[in-house]
Each structure stands twice: as C-alpha cells, then as structure tokens.
Amino acid sequence: MGGGVLHPLTVDYKSLPVPDFGLLSRSLVGVVFGDRPTLDYSEEVKQEDRRRLDLAVLRGLGFSEADAGAILDEMYQEYLEVVRDRLIKAGRSLAERVEEGVSPMWMGRLRLSDGDY
C-alpha cells in the first residue's frame, strides 16, 4: 500500500458518509443513560437502558426501527464473540490469575464471566 492512502484528497471527503447529527440528537431525546455503574461486558448488553441508548444511536444514524434492532442484535453477538476471542488469545492463565487475584493491578479491573475463557 502506498503513502497516498494516508493523504486523502478533497474529492475523497465528498464521498464519505456523514451522519445527520440533528437526527442523532433528536433520537436521543428522552433516553436516559449514565445513571448506573457499568456492568460486566456480558451483562451490559442485556440491560434495557443500554439497548434503548444503542437503538437510539442507530436510529439517529438513519436506520429504521426494524433494521436497528436486527443490527443491534448482531452487533452485540459479535461484540461478545470478539471479547471471548481476546480472552482466549490472552490465555487461560490470565483469566485464572485475575480470578485468583494473583495478577498485576490493571488485570484486576477486568471482569470475567463464567464460560468466557
């Protein structure tokens, strides 16, 4: 790949999709978020307030209600798979050390659920 990829031209910017931030702002009216602690990644995607927020963002990006729901379901599934994959690649010993408390301090901030490694 050449260096031209790093230097987009003005004509390139004209073809980039840009979300309608007015639509996004309107879709977020009445959506409450940020008033509870963040949960374990596998529990967070099951929360109704999280789903309402994510659906509002997708609708604000121009997706229909039906499409937004289907996209969100797929996004959540892919997200869970990516996190599980990363945990597996990190090695079972990492997960065991976190759960046993025998790990560097930053590892203790990871939240692992049963069956995630």
Steps between C-alpha positions, in 0.01 A plus 500: 500500500642838404514818702208646304262319731619725780431819303135515395405754237213748524297289257534207741333696777197570281429126475525427874168434673427749777230440761228760547583616852166680526323169443732334750425767762125465445517121532664534842223716648355318800770233507647475849852371540799535729310468827631156598839330518626318194452125530701202385514505120275193465241652736521852357360392163198349678399829666186666367639853544812404303284360221282813490809719471659288228173482305462877523852548362434261211169675422685830519743369242205444268409136551133403521364359826492146359847523348643656816373210712645238268831685470524544876438131566776412256735765644452371854564142390816600312616709796465204738686275257785750458543539876496123551750457220732758655475328838585165342796652316619657825516149640311315766772580749410870473138429586601273786743758641236772491246285678756386758619857555858408407560749223614855435261764633358589155394140443280516807284753319406243236162339556473141395183296495473125526551339163684801351835323481 
